[in-house]
């Protein structure tokens, strides 16, 4: 996968906080930003998945265990 440059303006306070946190730990800012971006995109995808399954029908756990024969009667 190739690399591309993006130009993003952020407020000074978060930028300073990130720099102050990265330098002492020997972290590279671009790697931290990339990981944060990927984490946020994954969270957004998870939210959409939750919206889809929120209204699916449910059933009692006892019924499921009985169906799977996990109710002690193997």
Buried (B, 14 or more C-beta within 10 A) or exposed (E): EEEEEEEEEEEEEEEEEBEEEBEEEEBEEEEBBEEEEEEEEEEEEEEEEEEEEEEEEEEEEEEEEEEEEEEEEE
